[in-house]
């Protein structure tokens, strides 16, 4: 039997932390994830440092900051021409596991490959925004994953396509099935056919739902929310229902009201697929017996979604609805039940996964994140004063940028606009979890600003607002 545990990582795109039913925050039903959270570790402070798809995923795989891994913006044909892309030959948790005998596999959305002109022909095509998002990944750029059943970034949940193994760009597989259901089918088959007595496997399953398009979800899940109105769906107190008619906030709230039922339907649909996957892992655990290491199942997301909160619809902002992501780690007999106060951010996943595999000594020194496997197992204390950085880089369409810092109890966001200057927001997350009152003059803001400036200096971050940030707090002191 393998000496190291099997590992399965499930990442559901745009699944915000509050959409876990057992938390009682969003009006959503997730019985299978609730069971996992009760039987495993529910991490209450899991944070996406850069809450959009590609930047988080690059950090998740490599443990490196955006400037070091090359992914400072979402990957598409426009950003690719600007040099954005995951750098060749970077070590990832998958490549390290493979080098230690793991059989590795990847299923679903990748969104870490630069689209080429050929991808417009053979992938999803060019979208209405004028960009190509989908891309085939050459076998040499799969960063440690051997089994491959994936695509770049194609939002066709009811008619997905994939490239498998060594298939060329023009040899994609088209499927007429809800993508989340199909990908769990493939994952279950991988588990059943890859398990052996002598080698562990590590599988990542990247589900696109509940990412838009929101109406592309099976009717059985849509029926769960069909009778609920917007007041029953948009229940967070930071949704500005009294916004001035026609304002950006009012438009965002109206749009959120139109999609909330389908968003939560997709969440429940993802939950149902997790239930099927858990059943397959339960069967594997029973077959292996109590003497074998318990398979580790991790459920998480790349970022959340505002869904009307703060008068915003999507993500790529420093508010909790976008930054907080679900994190459940389940391994009976290895991971004790209960909530964890550990703060795990985008950079911490790679070292933590290696630690959960029992390969903490193989964690590269270049990885910027912290190995939290001991805290999850309960064998070491939780970090005393953890923090996560928030990133947003300028793009062609938006020359503003931001950095921030989040702890267990508070948060500072510094946004730099070349025209408007520096904007500071500080929230006490203990007293104000919905971020209704920004207090940039509070004592805590100065404390976090000092820490943020120190970290940015130490890592050589070129944040354009750093000088203004220094000036703001030197003047305050």
N, C-alpha and C positions, 0 to 999 in steps of 0.2 A: 504494500500500500504506500501511497506517496507520503513523504515526511512533511510536506508543506500543504496547507489547505487549498482546495479549489476556491477560486475567487470569481464572483459575478458582480459586475458593476452595471447598474441601470441608470441612465441619465435621460430624464424626460424634459424636453425643451420647453422653457418658459413656464415651468411649474413652480409657482411661488410657494413659500413656506406655509403661508396661512391657508393654503388649499389642502392641507392635511386635515381630514375631518375630525380627528380626535382632539385637535387644538381648540375647536369650537370658535374659530375666527371667521372663516368663510362658510356659507350655507351649503356645504358640499358633503357628499357621501363617499367615503373611501375605506370600506371595511377591511380589505386585505392589507393595505398599508397601515391601518390602525393596529391590526394584529401584529404586524412586524415591529411597529414602534413599541408596543406593549411587551413583546417578547425579547426585544433587543435594545440597542442604545438609540435614543432619540436625541440628537444634538441640537440644542435650541439656538446656538449661535454659529450656524453655518452661513458663510458669507461669500457672495460672488464679488470679487474685487473689481471686476470690470463687467457690469451686467449686460453684455451682449454675447452673441454666440461664439464667434471665433476667438476673441481674446481670452475668455474664460477657459475654453477648451484647450487652448495652447498652454495656459498656465497649469491646468488640471493634469495634462499629460507630462509636462516637462519639469514642473516645479520652478520655472524660471519666469522672471518679470517680463512684461511685454517688450521692453527695449532690448532684452537679452534673447528672447525667443523669436523676435521678428514680427509678431502679430500684434500690432498696435491699433488695428481697426478690423471690422468685419471683412472677410475675404469676398471679393467680387472682381469683375473685370476691370473696374475703375481703380480700386485700391491695389490690385496686382500690378498695374502699370506704374504705380507710385512706390513699388518695392515692398509692399506688405506681403508677408508670407512666412510660414514656419521654416526656419533655417534647416538645411540639410544636416542629416547625421546627428541631430541632437539626441542624447539619451533620454528615454522616457521610462516610466514605470513598466510599460509593456516590454520594451527591449531588455531591460534589466531582468525582469522575470523570465523572459525567454532564455537569456544567457545562463540562468540558473535552473534550467530544465523544464520550465513551464511550457505548455502548449497554449498558444495565445490566439484569440479570435476577436474580430470586430464586426458588429452588425448594426446597420442603420446609418443615420446622418453623421457625416464627418466634418464638413465645412472648414477644412484646414488646407485645402489645395487651391492654388491660383488657377482660375479659369483661363483657358487658351481659346483662340478662335475656333478650334475644332470642337471645343465643348459646347459652343453655341449650336452646333449641328447635331451632336450626338447626345447631349444632355437635355435639360429642361428647356433650354433656349433662352432668348433674351426677354426679360420681363418688361412691364410697362414703364419702369423707372429707367429704361435704357441700358441696364446692366445685365451681365451674365453672372449668375450666382452658382450654378451647379458645375461640378467638375469631376472628371475621372482622375483617380489617383494612381500613378504608376506604381508597380510592385516595389520599386526601390524607395518609394516615399510613403511607406506605411508604418514606419516608426515602431517596429517591433511586433506588429500583428501579422501572424501567418495566415490563419483562416480569415477570409475577407468577403463580406457580403454587404456592400455599402454604396453610397452615393455622396455627392458633395453637399448641395443645399437645394433641394427641390421640394416645393410645397404642394405636393399632390397626394394628400393623405389617402384618398380612395382609389388612386391608380398610380402607385409608386413604381419606381424602377431602381435597379441595382446593377452593380458590376461585381462579378464573383471571381475570386481567385486570380488567375492570370489572364482573364478576359481582356481583350483590347478595348479601346475607347468605343468602337462601333459595335461591340458585342454585349449590349446591356440586356438585362432581363426585365420585362414589363409584367406587372402583376395587377390583377383586378381583385384587390382585397384591402381592407383598412390596414394602413402601414403598421400600426402598433400591434395588431393581431398577427399579421404576417411575420413580423420580425421576432415576436415571441415564439411563433411556430419554428422558425429557423433556430432560435436559441435553444429551445427544448431538444430539437434534433441534434444540435451540437453537443449538448450535455450528454445525451444518450449514446452518441457515437464516439465521443472523444474521451470519456472517462476510461481510465485504465488503472491497473493496480500499481504501476510504477512511476507515473508522471502526473502531476497536478495540471489543471488547466486554469487559465485566466481569460475570462470573456467579458467584453464590454458591449452592452446593448444600448444604442442611442436612439431613443424614440423621438419623433418629431412632434406629435401632439403632446400637450395642448397648444402648441404654437399655431398661429394662423396658417391657412384659412380656417376660421372657427366653425363654419357650417359643414365642414367635411368630417363628420363624425357619425357613426351608425345611429339609426333612429332609436334603437333600444336604450341608448344612453341619453339621447336628447329627450326622451319621454320622461326621464326622471325630473326634469326641470321645466317642462313645457308649461306648467300651470303657475309658475312663479313670476311675479312682476318685478320690475327693477328695484322697488323698495325692499323686496324680500331677497334680492340677489346682491345689491350693492349696499352692504350693511356697515362698512367701515366708516367711522366718524370723520375721517379726513377726505371723504368724497364731497366736494362742495356743491350740494344740490341747489344752493341759493346763489350760484354764480350769475353774473349779469348775462342776460340773454344775448347770444351772439358772440360772447367772449370765447377765447380759446379754451378756458376751463369748462364753460357750459357745453361747448361742442364736444370736448373729450368725454364729459359725463354722459351726454346723449349717445355717443358712439359706444361707450362702455355698457350702457343699458341695453343696446341692441345686440351685443355679443356675449354678455355675461352668461346667459343660460347655456350657450354652446360651449363656452370656455369650461364651465364646470362639468358639462356633459363629457367633454374630452378628458377631463381629470378623472371622472368616474370610469370612463372607458379604459384609461391607462391603469387604473387600480385593478380592474377586472383582469387585465393581462398579467399584472404582477401576481395575482392569485394563481394563475396557471403556471407561472414560472416557479413560484414557491412550492407548488405541488410536485413539480419535477425535481426540485432540490431536496424536498422531504423524502421522496422515493430514493434518491441517490444516497442520502444520509442513512436511511434505514437499511439499504442494501450493503453499505460499507461497514456498518456496525459501529459500536461505541468506541472501539479502539482507534478508529481513523479520525484525523482532524476534521472538525465540523466545517462544511463549506461556508465561506464568508459571502454574504449578500449585502451589497451596498446600494441604496436607492438615493438619488440626488437629482439635481437639475443644474443647468448652466446659468440661469438667472430667473428672476420672477417677472412680474408684470404689474403695472400701476392699476389698470382697470378702473380708471376714474379717480383714484386716490391722488391727492394734491393737484387735481385738475389736469391729470395727464393720462394717456392711454397705454403706452407701451413701456419701454425700459430705457436703459442707458442713462440713468440718473442715480443719484446717491441716496434715494429714499428707501425705506425698509421693504416696501412691496417689490422693488426691483432687486435689492441687494440680498435680502434673506432668502435662502434656498433650503429646501428640505434635505435632511441627512439622517438616514436610518442605517445602522450597521447591525446586522443580524447574524449570529453564529452561536447557536445554543451550545453551552458548555465551555465556550471560549469568551464570548462577550456577555457580561451580566446584564440583566434587565435593568431598566431605569433610564431617567433622563441624564444627560451630560451637560455640564456648564462649560465644557471645553469650547473655545472659539477655533473653528477650522475654516480657513479661507481657501481661495482658489489655488494658492501656492502650496497649501498643506496637504492636498489630496495625494500627490505623487509619493512623498515620503511616508505618509500614513499607510498607503496601500502596500508599500514595500515592507513597512513594519508589521502590518497584519499578516504578511506572507512569511514572517520570520526572517526577513532579509534586511534588518535594520543596518547591519554592517556594510551592506552594499549600496546604501544611499549615497549618491555623489555629493561631495562637499559643495558643489556649485548650486545645488537645489536650495532655493531661498526659503522654502517653507519649513514648518516644524512637523516632526513625526509625532502624531497624537495617538498612535496605536496603544501605548501604555496606558494613557488616560482612558481610552475606550475599553480596554480590558480591565481597568481598575487596579492595575499593578503599579502605576505611578500616579502622583498627584496631578490634577489639572494645572495648566499653566497659571501662574499667579497673576500676571497682568498682561494678558494677550491683547493683540491689536491686529487689525486688518487694514491695509491701505486700499483706497478707492482710486481708480484711474479713469480718465476719459481724455483721449487724444484729439487734436483738431483734425478735421477732414476738409475735403474740397467744399462741401456744402455748409460747413459750420466751423469757423476758425476759433471758436472758444474751446477751452480745455479745462480740466478740473483734476484736483487731487483731494483726497480726504483721508481721514483716519477714523476707524470705528473700534470701540472697545465693547466690553459686555454691557456697559452702562451709559455710554454717551458717544457722540459722533460730531466731527467737524468736517464740513465740505467747503473747499475754497475753489471758486469758479472764476477763471480769468477770461475776459472778453477784451480783445484789443481796442474795441471802441468804447465799451462801458466801464472797463477797469475790473477791479476785484470785487467779488461778492462773497460774503462769508455767511455760513449757516451753522449754527450749533444747536444740537438737540440733546436734552437729558432723556435718554431712552427709558430710564426707570420711572420717572414721573410723567413722561410724555411719550409713550410708545408709538403713538400715531403721528408724531412730529408735527404737532399743531402750532407750537410756539418756538420760533427760532430765537436764541438768546446769544448772539455773537459777542456781547459784552460781558458774558458770565465768566467767572473765574475759571471754570472748566474749559472754556474756549481757548484761553491763553495757554493752559497746560497742554492741551492737545496740539495747538499750533506749534508750540516749542518742540514737541515730540515729532510732529510731521516734518518740520523744517530740518530737524536733525537727521531723520531717516532719508529724506530726499537728498540731502547733502552727502550722506554716507554712501548711498548707492549711485551717485552721479546722475540723478534724475534731472532732465532739462526742462522741467515744468516752467512754462513762460510766465506764470504768475508768482514765482518764488520771491523775486525781489519785492514785489508789492506786498506779499504776505509778510516778509520780514519787516517792511516799513510799517505796516498796520499794527503789528504787535510790539515793535520797538517804541512806536509812538504811544501805545496804550500803557506801556510800562514806565 
